[in-house]
Amino acid sequence: MKRGYRKGVGIFLFNSKGKLWVGKRIDNKNNYWQMPQGGVDEGESEEEAMRREMNEEVGLETGYDVVGISSDYYKYELPSKIVNFVWNGRYKGQIQRWFYCKFNGSDSLIDVNKYIKPEFLKWKWIDPYDSTKLVVPFKKKLYESVLSEFEKINI
């Protein structure tokens, strides 16, 4: 079976202090943290997917502004030991457009338990460069690319 990449979006959400939002996934027992991200549903634009994921994963419908969008797509490949289990084995990885968003609300707006099936156990604000130390290893290069592009956005 020839697998392609799942189309997705990622969210680089930072606050007024320049800290980056990361969440600890419920379905991973290791101490890995990640930025919000997910697939683009059929008939959905990338921005619609980003706003849906922001709501589903972070609990935000408001309180943030999109300040930039990645100029290119970034991708990662799943390790061979999990590729058959993630997304029912349909994809070898994900190709994503990233949205740079500035959080302008109160932390009390953030609710990772807003929905019945939350994806994150807990969340925190971190130095953006620490994200590459906390993310699952197969996404590290993608995070480095996203950080590099974020540095070039004049905010």
C-alpha positions, 0 to 999 in steps of 0.5 A: 500500500502506498501511503501519502501525507495527511493534510493538516495545520499547526498552531504556534500560539504565543502570548504577550511575553513571547512564551509558546503554548504547548500541551501534554497529550493524553494518549502518550505516556512519555513526557512529550509536549506539542503545539496544537495541530490536526487534520483538515477535514473534507470541504474545510479550508486550512484556516477553518481547520486551524480555528476548529483545532484551536477550539477543540484542543485549546478551548479558544474560540476568541482571544487570539489573532492570526499574525502570520501563516507559514509560507510553505508546508512542513511535513513529518513522517511517522516512525515505522513502529507506529505508522500502522496504528496512527490514522488507521495506517492510512498515512505515512505522516502529515504535511502541515500549514502553520498559523502564527497566532498571538494570544491576547486573552486571559489564561482563564479562557484556555480550557483543554477539557472543554470537550468530552474527549480532550487531547491534552492532559495539561498545558503550559507556556514555555520558551519557544526554543524549549519546544524542540526539547519537549516534542516527540523526536520525529517532529523535532525537525518540523518544530525547528523549521516552524521556529526558524520561520517564526523568527522572520515574522515581523510582529 
